[in-house]
Every structure is written in structure tokens, then in C-alpha cells.
Amino acid sequence: MPKFRKCSFCGHDFPMGTGMMYIKNDGAIFWFCSSKCRKSSLKLGRDSRKLKWTAYYGKEEKGKA
């Protein structure tokens, strides 16, 4: 049974052995299921809560009014 990781941008699960790992200089690790998610997050700076194809669409951050 394969283990799954959660995409840092879209929130969907993908099997280990696929996808891309991105490590920032501060040590933060991001997992991306596709180049679409990687480019949307890093290159284009999109907010995943504003895109309908993500699992985070319409979700507000906790603690904000």
C-alpha cells in the first residue's frame, strides 16, 4: 500500500515517489504534486484559496475575522 503526501498548494494527495520537493533557504519544505502547482505557488505567487481547482478554495485562515 503506497503512502501519500499532501500537495502544499492544492491540498490533494499524491503517492510517494512522484511529485516535487522544494526546500526554501529557511528550511521550509514544500511538496508539489505537479508543475502546475509548483509554478502557481512559487513563480506566479497565486493564493490557493482563490482557485476553484484546489482543495483550499474558499477556506479562510484560522484566527482571522
BAFI-3210 file (N, C-alpha, C; in Angstrom, 3 decimals, decimal comma, padded with zeros to 6 digits):
// residues 65
n [1|2|3|4|5|6|7|8|9|10|11|12|13|14|15|16|17|18|19|20|21|22|23|24|25|26|27|28|29|30|31|32|33|34|35|36|37|38|39|40|41|42|43|44|45|46|47|48|49|50|51|52|53|54|55|56|57|58|59|60|61|62|63|64|65]
n.u [000,846|000,798|002,192|000,900|001,378|000,595|-000,192|001,375|000,263|-002,265|-003,542|-004,310|-003,936|-001,044|000,884|003,855|007,099|006,439|005,843|007,212|009,770|010,392|012,729|013,096|015,390|015,193|014,627|012,076|009,903|008,302|005,887|004,948|002,438|002,386|003,769|002,167|001,088|003,475|004,505|002,363|002,431|005,159|006,379|004,329|002,975|000,368|-002,704|-003,885|-006,399|-008,079|-008,541|-010,555|-009,960|-008,472|-008,186|-008,322|-009,972|-011,953|-011,566|-010,921|-008,234|-007,452|-008,224|-008,474|-010,655]
n.v [-001,177|002,087|005,043|008,318|011,751|015,187|017,809|020,940|023,184|022,724|020,864|018,251|014,672|012,729|009,952|008,720|009,039|010,306|013,616|016,794|018,068|021,017|023,047|025,747|028,464|029,001|026,583|025,549|023,096|022,247|020,329|019,410|018,325|018,546|020,288|022,390|023,174|023,852|025,989|027,796|028,435|029,224|030,668|032,287|033,206|032,772|032,618|029,872|029,673|031,082|029,801|027,658|024,972|023,911|022,228|023,917|026,001|028,765|028,542|030,076|031,544|030,339|032,124|034,622|037,376]
n.w [000,000|-001,029|000,447|000,977|000,106|000,857|-001,271|-001,121|-002,243|-003,692|-002,062|-002,559|-002,383|-003,239|-004,479|-002,798|-004,241|-006,487|-007,808|-006,609|-004,472|-002,743|-001,222|000,852|001,634|004,339|005,431|005,179|003,879|000,918|-000,765|-003,983|-006,214|-008,939|-011,819|-012,395|-009,911|-008,578|-010,134|-009,937|-007,236|-006,570|-008,771|-009,900|-007,667|-006,682|-004,767|-003,144|-002,041|-003,611|-005,975|-007,853|-008,452|-006,395|-003,202|-001,106|-001,716|-000,971|001,747|004,837|006,705|009,958|012,896|011,835|011,282]
ca.u [000,000|001,658|001,891|000,550|001,752|-000,387|000,395|001,406|-000,527|-003,664|-004,115|-004,675|-002,970|-000,364|001,717|005,280|007,830|006,041|005,796|008,463|010,029|011,077|013,213|013,488|016,623|014,916|014,403|010,696|009,792|007,040|005,677|004,031|002,014|002,579|004,441|001,114|001,038|004,765|004,575|001,331|002,844|006,461|006,660|003,232|002,557|-001,084|-003,284|-004,652|-007,769|-008,862|-008,635|-011,593|-009,466|-007,739|-008,996|-008,370|-010,819|-012,964|-011,225|-010,258|-007,241|-007,971|-007,787|-008,772|-012,075]
ca.v [000,000|003,268|006,167|009,503|013,077|016,217|018,912|022,174|024,227|022,395|020,092|016,897|013,630|012,069|008,879|008,951|008,640|011,227|014,990|017,527|018,643|022,299|023,451|027,147|028,734|028,995|025,199|025,134|022,094|022,244|019,214|019,763|017,151|018,781|021,542|023,410|023,649|024,475|027,282|028,675|028,869|029,872|031,601|033,222|033,748|032,713|032,207|028,649|029,818|031,808|028,991|026,646|023,610|023,474|021,777|025,022|027,061|029,303|028,352|031,212|031,184|030,329|033,240|035,903|037,709]
ca.w [000,000|-001,076|001,322|000,214|000,595|000,535|-002,023|-000,340|-002,890|-003,987|-000,973|-002,963|-002,059|-004,341|-003,931|-002,646|-005,428|-007,546|-007,352|-006,430|-003,162|-002,839|000,096|000,890|002,374|005,774|005,852|004,940|002,822|000,202|-001,680|-005,056|-006,972|-010,369|-012,152|-012,335|-008,528|-008,266|-010,814|-009,382|-005,918|-006,497|-009,857|-010,107|-006,374|-006,542|-003,490|-003,411|-001,547|-004,611|-007,186|-007,677|-008,624|-005,216|-002,066|-000,149|-002,257|-000,080|003,157|005,448|007,708|011,329|013,710|011,191|011,323]
c.u [000,893|001,213|001,635|001,063|000,662|000,339|000,286|000,548|-001,991|-004,328|-004,526|-003,555|-002,342|000,610|003,186|006,006|007,455|006,050|007,184|008,555|010,824|011,457|013,683|014,755|016,412|014,600|012,985|010,648|008,388|007,020|004,640|003,716|002,280|003,318|003,434|001,040|002,325|004,862|003,563|001,766|004,100|006,663|005,596|002,693|001,063|-001,490|-004,199|-006,096|-008,670|-009,040|-009,575|-011,077|-008,661|-008,699|-009,162|-009,266|-011,889|-012,671|-010,517|-009,241|-007,877|-007,405|-008,031|-010,263|-012,703]
c.v [001,242|004,325|007,389|010,754|014,055|017,375|020,195|023,269|023,847|021,559|018,680|015,921|013,071|011,056|009,285|008,400|009,465|012,631|015,586|018,081|019,922|022,722|024,890|027,311|028,730|027,600|024,704|024,183|022,141|021,046|019,633|018,520|017,312|020,087|022,693|024,015|024,387|025,864|028,272|029,243|029,725|030,962|032,690|033,833|033,753|032,244|031,008|028,749|030,528|031,027|027,818|025,213|023,107|023,031|022,887|026,164|027,472|029,150|029,611|030,721|031,241|031,521|034,593|036,121|037,747]
c.w [000,000|-000,079|000,444|000,902|000,174|-000,151|-001,197|-000,950|-003,035|-002,897|-001,329|-002,611|-003,329|-003,760|-003,806|-003,865|-006,635|-006,977|-007,177|-005,016|-003,373|-001,430|000,019|001,731|003,886|006,305|005,660|003,747|002,239|-000,728|-002,701|-005,878|-008,460|-010,593|-012,152|-010,936|-008,153|-008,879|-010,247|-008,041|-005,944|-007,537|-009,974|-008,817|-006,152|-005,148|-003,754|-002,935|-002,547|-005,914|-006,964|-007,759|-007,435|-004,118|-001,033|-000,608|-001,247|001,391|003,674|006,451|009,088|012,083|013,077|011,180|009,962]
res [m|p|k|f|r|k|c|s|f|c|g|h|d|f|p|m|g|t|g|m|m|y|i|k|n|d|g|a|i|f|w|f|c|s|s|k|c|r|k|s|s|l|k|l|g|r|d|s|r|k|l|k|w|t|a|y|y|g|k|e|e|k|g|k|a]
***
